[in-house]
Amino acid sequence: MKKYISTLIILLVTTLTFAQVRSKDTIGTEVINVVKSYTPTVSDAFKIKSSPQIDTNDIDIKKPISYSIFSIPVASTFTPNKGKAKVLKVNPSPQVYDNYVSAGFGNFSTPGVELFIHGNSNRYNDFGAFFNFISSKGGINNIELDDNYFDTRLDLFYKQEERDFDWQVNAGARMQKYNWYGLPELISFSENTIESIDEQQKYTEIYVGGKVDYKDSFFQGGTVESNRFTDDQGSAEIHFLAKPKIEFPIASEYINADVRLEFLRGKFERNYEDTDDLKYTFFNIGFNPSLEILRNDLTVNLGVKLLYSSGTGSGNESKGYYYPNVTASYKLIDEVLTLYGGVTGDLHQNSFKGFADENPFISPTLTMRRTDEQYNGFFGLKGKLASNIGYNFKASYSNERDKPLYKLNASKTQGTDLVDYGYKAGNSFGVVYDTIKTISGFAEVTIDVSKQLKLGGNAEFNQYDTKTEDKAWNLPALKISAFADYNNDNWFAGANIFYVGSRKDEISTPINPATRVTVGDYVDLNLNGGYKFNEKLTAFAKVNNLLSSDYQKYTNYYVQGLQVFGGLTYKFDF
């Protein structure tokens, strides 16, 4: 035993001694840097020498899967509730009333009334009436003759919906009173002459008309209108106009065609020289086929207008007319830029009623002709500069034969002579016809500032080239207008301003030859507004000619100054 212990001790001491010797080893270390230029190599690509063969038989085989449910009944006291639809909260729409009455009063002793009522006996019809009346006692400064007026009208209608078509019947009457108060400033009238002038003129119109719209038929429908227009100077006119519309297929397209049937007959008791009466009769028949082609962003309308017109009177020979009716539009950038253009023309039937509606101060001694608009070529672009800014720019060139121009009639008095009729003191307008070529430019911009506020304006420039007359009488070269409309829950307001450029006219007397006069340009500013007390009652006010401009709308015809008009509107149901 002692022998083994001695042996272990000797081994332990020997090991420790050897370890101490190694821990004190002094062999040094060095770093050797081997420098050699880099020579890259590319290994050869390994290519598959043959297409691999894949066995798809086992891939397409779907392994059957079996399902099983281990159902264990579980006792539960849960009772589900029935689902309910969620109701969205929206603001209730304002109630719409079927009828309203509006009444007001303004300076210059100007009452006004407007009434609209309608109803139905079942869900397929509608009938109603519209009545409007306004008058004024006048009061224009420095006017020798009466300048009062009134305008009243009544319109009736009945609509009916049938299975295959809808139809409507209209009827009504209108009465107007005006005065030839625009005496020439170049003539000094005596008191006796002024007192002898009967300046009053009244117009009366009675009309009956209707329209029909077919839903599925080659006959698309049409409109019919017939009216009788008279004055208290013995003038009378009857006008009938029918415009049926048909549609028929050609290959894969459809041809739309408008038909025009028109009859006009009228008479004046005398011409301006009191040498004879004036009578006129016209019959016009027209056919206007057109083909509309739609190709992506391109729309083309190819058409032609064919007419035959027979007429009596000076320069009203019977003849045929044909006009182009071609228009096109192309959306270059959707909703941003659309190009459009075309060439059109038409035969316009002038009438006593049409002239009186535009200029109530004409004399009942007119020569009636048709206006032959041989062509009207135009080109323009429209779209949106932004989501709330719209624009429209247009340029055109037209040629019209027998275009009517309003021109002062020659005065039959030098100021001291009495006149037979109230329109012969140089205070009425006749109509002269001429061939006129017109270059026009038009620009319009509208801005939706917000849901409540909208702004806009337009400008129109015309350059006239006459053939016979020295000037395009009473036609302005420049017209500009702008508007602003504001509307919220209770308040509403609006403003519009327009500018009309100067115009040319002539006045002549028994002694003096024709004298050229200039009708000055003018600016007119108008305001309107109101307050809604509730859904039924609204108060409104209007202010016209706010600048109180003393301007002439027609030669020697000055307008009223500052005009204020206010009233109430009440909506109701029966």
Solvent accessible surface area in square Angstrom, and as a share of the most:
residue,aa,sasa,rsa
1,M,171,0.76
2,K,173,0.73
3,K,161,0.68
4,Y,159,0.61
5,I,83,0.42
6,S,59,0.38
7,T,67,0.39
8,L,118,0.59
9,I,99,0.50
10,I,115,0.58
11,L,106,0.53
12,L,109,0.54
13,V,89,0.51
14,T,83,0.48
15,T,85,0.49
16,L,99,0.49
17,T,74,0.43
18,F,125,0.52
19,A,53,0.41
20,Q,116,0.52
21,V,99,0.57
22,R,162,0.59
23,S,92,0.59
24,K,158,0.67
25,D,90,0.47
26,T,127,0.74
27,I,144,0.73
28,G,67,0.64
29,T,135,0.78
30,E,156,0.70
31,V,135,0.77
32,I,144,0.73
33,N,128,0.65
34,V,134,0.77
35,V,142,0.82
36,K,181,0.77
37,S,94,0.61
38,Y,185,0.70
39,T,104,0.60
40,P,88,0.55
41,T,120,0.70
42,V,142,0.82
43,S,99,0.64
44,D,140,0.72
45,A,88,0.68
46,F,187,0.78
47,K,158,0.67
48,I,131,0.66
49,K,199,0.84
50,S,80,0.51
51,S,87,0.56
52,P,97,0.61
53,Q,169,0.75
54,I,127,0.65
55,D,93,0.48
56,T,73,0.42
57,N,108,0.55
58,D,107,0.55
59,I,120,0.61
60,D,110,0.57
61,I,116,0.59
62,K,181,0.77
63,K,172,0.73
64,P,134,0.84
65,I,125,0.64
66,S,109,0.70
67,Y,189,0.72
68,S,111,0.72
69,I,159,0.81
70,F,177,0.74
71,S,94,0.60
72,I,109,0.55
73,P,128,0.80
74,V,127,0.73
75,A,106,0.82
76,S,87,0.56
77,T,140,0.81
78,F,163,0.68
79,T,110,0.64
80,P,96,0.61
81,N,145,0.74
82,K,187,0.79
83,G,81,0.78
84,K,192,0.81
85,A,97,0.75
86,K,181,0.77
87,V,124,0.71
88,L,146,0.73
89,K,205,0.87
90,V,119,0.68
91,N,139,0.71
92,P,121,0.76
93,S,101,0.65
94,P,91,0.57
95,Q,109,0.48
96,V,127,0.73
97,Y,34,0.13
98,D,62,0.32
99,N,3,0.02
100,Y,58,0.22
101,V,52,0.30
102,S,16,0.11
103,A,49,0.38
104,G,16,0.15
105,F,124,0.52
106,G,7,0.07
107,N,64,0.33
108,F,51,0.21
109,S,47,0.30
110,T,16,0.09
111,P,45,0.29
112,G,9,0.09
113,V,58,0.33
114,E,53,0.24
115,L,56,0.28
116,F,55,0.23
117,I,55,0.28
118,H,47,0.21
119,G,22,0.21
120,N,92,0.47
121,S,86,0.55
122,N,71,0.36
123,R,202,0.74
124,Y,109,0.41
125,N,16,0.08
126,D,33,0.17
127,F,84,0.35
128,G,14,0.13
129,A,20,0.16
130,F,56,0.23
131,F,70,0.29
132,N,38,0.20
133,F,62,0.26
134,I,63,0.32
135,S,19,0.12
136,S,5,0.03
137,K,156,0.66
138,G,8,0.08
139,G,46,0.44
140,I,22,0.11
141,N,123,0.63
142,N,153,0.79
143,I,42,0.21
144,E,121,0.54
145,L,14,0.07
146,D,85,0.44
147,D,17,0.09
148,N,43,0.22
149,Y,64,0.24
150,F,42,0.18
151,D,25,0.13
152,T,29,0.17
153,R,83,0.30
154,L,73,0.36
155,D,25,0.13
156,L,83,0.41
157,F,40,0.17
158,Y,70,0.27
159,K,88,0.37
160,Q,29,0.13
161,E,94,0.42
162,E,69,0.31
163,R,221,0.81
164,D,85,0.44
165,F,58,0.24
166,D,48,0.25
167,W,81,0.29
168,Q,26,0.12
169,V,67,0.39
170,N,40,0.20
171,A,32,0.25
172,G,11,0.10
173,A,45,0.35
174,R,60,0.22
175,M,81,0.36
176,Q,15,0.07
177,K,32,0.14
178,Y,42,0.16
179,N,6,0.03
180,W,1,0.00
181,Y,23,0.09
182,G,1,0.01
183,L,24,0.12
184,P,5,0.03
185,E,120,0.54
186,L,113,0.56
187,I,13,0.07
188,S,99,0.64
189,F,35,0.15
190,S,39,0.25
191,E,127,0.57
192,N,108,0.55
193,T,0,0.00
194,I,28,0.14
195,E,126,0.56
196,S,46,0.30
197,I,9,0.05
198,D,98,0.51
199,E,19,0.09
200,Q,61,0.27
201,Q,2,0.01
202,K,69,0.29
203,Y,2,0.01
204,T,44,0.25
205,E,19,0.08
206,I,102,0.52
207,Y,36,0.14
208,V,86,0.49
209,G,12,0.12
210,G,16,0.16
211,K,91,0.39
212,V,36,0.21
213,D,74,0.38
214,Y,72,0.27
215,K,114,0.48
216,D,140,0.72
217,S,42,0.27
218,F,141,0.59
219,F,60,0.25
220,Q,50,0.22
221,G,2,0.02
222,G,15,0.15
223,T,65,0.38
224,V,70,0.40
225,E,80,0.36
226,S,42,0.27
227,N,10,0.05
228,R,125,0.46
229,F,4,0.02
230,T,23,0.14
231,D,16,0.08
232,D,72,0.37
233,Q,36,0.16
234,G,33,0.31
235,S,3,0.02
236,A,20,0.16
237,E,2,0.01
238,I,80,0.40
239,H,34,0.15
240,F,76,0.32
241,L,42,0.21
242,A,11,0.08
243,K,97,0.41
244,P,34,0.21
245,K,84,0.36
246,I,42,0.21
247,E,49,0.22
248,F,69,0.29
249,P,88,0.55
250,I,97,0.49
251,A,108,0.83
252,S,99,0.64
253,E,48,0.21
254,Y,123,0.47
255,I,22,0.11
256,N,43,0.22
257,A,0,0.00
258,D,61,0.32
259,V,33,0.19
260,R,37,0.13
261,L,62,0.31
262,E,8,0.04
263,F,64,0.27
264,L,1,0.00
265,R,133,0.49
266,G,5,0.05
267,K,77,0.32
268,F,1,0.00
269,E,79,0.36
270,R,45,0.16
271,N,30,0.15
272,Y,28,0.11
273,E,107,0.48
274,D,67,0.35
275,T,103,0.60
276,D,89,0.46
277,D,59,0.30
278,L,41,0.20
279,K,136,0.58
280,Y,8,0.03
281,T,36,0.21
282,F,1,0.00
283,F,89,0.37
284,N,0,0.00
285,I,74,0.38
286,G,6,0.06
287,F,80,0.33
288,N,28,0.14
289,P,26,0.17
290,S,17,0.11
291,L,39,0.20
292,E,82,0.37
293,I,41,0.21
294,L,108,0.54
295,R,133,0.49
296,N,164,0.84
297,D,71,0.37
298,L,68,0.34
299,T,43,0.25
300,V,28,0.16
301,N,42,0.22
302,L,78,0.39
303,G,14,0.13
304,V,52,0.30
305,K,40,0.17
306,L,84,0.42
307,L,15,0.08
308,Y,109,0.42
309,S,0,0.00
310,S,34,0.22
311,G,15,0.14
312,T,75,0.44
313,G,51,0.49
314,S,75,0.49
315,G,49,0.47
316,N,6,0.03
317,E,101,0.45
318,S,56,0.36
319,K,73,0.31
320,G,46,0.44
321,Y,27,0.10
322,Y,175,0.67
323,Y,5,0.02
324,P,48,0.30
325,N,25,0.13
326,V,58,0.33
327,T,45,0.26
328,A,40,0.31
329,S,34,0.22
330,Y,93,0.35
331,K,96,0.41
332,L,95,0.47
333,I,93,0.47
334,D,98,0.51
335,E,128,0.57
336,V,67,0.38
337,L,36,0.18
338,T,19,0.11
339,L,52,0.26
340,Y,33,0.13
341,G,13,0.13
342,G,16,0.16
343,V,66,0.38
344,T,31,0.18
345,G,2,0.02
346,D,32,0.16
347,L,2,0.01
348,H,77,0.34
349,Q,28,0.12
350,N,20,0.10
351,S,14,0.09
352,F,2,0.01
353,K,46,0.19
354,G,37,0.36
355,F,9,0.04
356,A,6,0.05
357,D,70,0.36
358,E,113,0.51
359,N,0,0.00
360,P,21,0.13
361,F,22,0.09
362,I,0,0.00
363,S,0,0.00
364,P,3,0.02
365,T,16,0.09
366,L,4,0.02
367,T,58,0.34
368,M,4,0.02
369,R,62,0.23
370,R,13,0.05
371,T,5,0.03
372,D,16,0.08
373,E,22,0.10
374,Q,52,0.23
375,Y,74,0.28
376,N,37,0.19
377,G,21,0.21
378,F,39,0.16
379,F,118,0.49
380,G,3,0.03
381,L,58,0.29
382,K,92,0.39
383,G,19,0.18
384,K,91,0.38
385,L,125,0.62
386,A,47,0.36
387,S,105,0.68
388,N,58,0.30
389,I,44,0.22
390,G,17,0.16
391,Y,21,0.08
392,N,38,0.20
393,F,84,0.35
394,K,75,0.32
395,A,57,0.44
396,S,23,0.15
397,Y,88,0.33
398,S,13,0.08
399,N,13,0.07
400,E,23,0.10
401,R,114,0.42
402,D,41,0.21
403,K,40,0.17
404,P,34,0.22
405,L,3,0.01
406,Y,24,0.09
407,K,41,0.17
408,L,12,0.06
409,N,20,0.10
410,A,44,0.34
411,S,3,0.02
412,K,76,0.32
413,T,0,0.00
414,Q,56,0.25
415,G,0,0.00
416,T,100,0.58
417,D,77,0.40
418,L,114,0.57
419,V,14,0.08
420,D,118,0.61
421,Y,65,0.25
422,G,5,0.04
423,Y,0,0.00
424,K,9,0.04
425,A,0,0.00
426,G,0,0.00
427,N,0,0.00
428,S,0,0.00
429,F,0,0.00
430,G,10,0.10
431,V,18,0.10
432,V,43,0.24
433,Y,30,0.12
434,D,7,0.03
435,T,32,0.19
436,I,0,0.00
437,K,82,0.35
438,T,13,0.07
439,I,89,0.45
440,S,25,0.16
441,G,27,0.26
442,F,62,0.26
443,A,34,0.27
444,E,57,0.25
445,V,53,0.30
446,T,53,0.31
447,I,54,0.27
448,D,65,0.34
449,V,75,0.43
450,S,51,0.33
451,K,191,0.81
452,Q,77,0.34
453,L,53,0.27
454,K,100,0.42
455,L,62,0.31
456,G,13,0.12
457,G,19,0.18
458,N,51,0.26
459,A,36,0.28
460,E,54,0.24
461,F,103,0.43
462,N,11,0.06
463,Q,107,0.47
464,Y,57,0.22
465,D,87,0.45
466,T,31,0.18
467,K,160,0.68
468,T,104,0.61
469,E,38,0.17
470,D,96,0.50
471,K,85,0.36
472,A,13,0.10
473,W,3,0.01
474,N,14,0.07
475,L,54,0.27
476,P,18,0.12
477,A,46,0.36
478,L,62,0.31
479,K,85,0.36
480,I,73,0.37
481,S,37,0.24
482,A,43,0.33
483,F,80,0.33
484,A,31,0.24
485,D,70,0.36
486,Y,88,0.34
487,N,77,0.40
488,N,53,0.27
489,D,129,0.67
490,N,59,0.30
491,W,145,0.51
492,F,48,0.20
493,A,49,0.38
494,G,9,0.08
495,A,30,0.23
496,N,54,0.28
497,I,67,0.34
498,F,63,0.26
499,Y,61,0.23
500,V,20,0.11
501,G,5,0.05
502,S,55,0.35
503,R,11,0.04
504,K,68,0.29
505,D,0,0.00
506,E,28,0.12
507,I,7,0.04
508,S,27,0.17
509,T,18,0.11
510,P,83,0.52
511,I,129,0.65
512,N,73,0.38
513,P,107,0.67
514,A,59,0.46
515,T,56,0.32
516,R,101,0.37
517,V,31,0.18
518,T,79,0.46
519,V,2,0.01
520,G,38,0.37
521,D,73,0.38
522,Y,23,0.09
523,V,52,0.30
524,D,10,0.05
525,L,38,0.19
526,N,21,0.11
527,L,67,0.33
528,N,62,0.32
529,G,16,0.16
530,G,11,0.11
531,Y,67,0.25
532,K,70,0.30
533,F,112,0.47
534,N,87,0.45
535,E,94,0.42
536,K,75,0.32
537,L,56,0.28
538,T,18,0.11
539,A,26,0.20
540,F,33,0.14
541,A,49,0.38
542,K,93,0.39
543,V,34,0.19
544,N,56,0.29
545,N,2,0.01
546,L,67,0.33
547,L,97,0.49
548,S,60,0.39
549,S,28,0.18
550,D,110,0.57
551,Y,27,0.10
552,Q,36,0.16
553,K,113,0.48
554,Y,28,0.11
555,T,5,0.03
556,N,16,0.08
557,Y,2,0.01
558,Y,47,0.18
559,V,31,0.18
560,Q,20,0.09
561,G,23,0.22
562,L,75,0.37
563,Q,45,0.20
564,V,70,0.40
565,F,34,0.14
566,G,26,0.25
567,G,19,0.18
568,L,94,0.47
569,T,25,0.14
570,Y,91,0.35
571,K,82,0.35
572,F,39,0.16
573,D,65,0.33
574,F,189,0.79
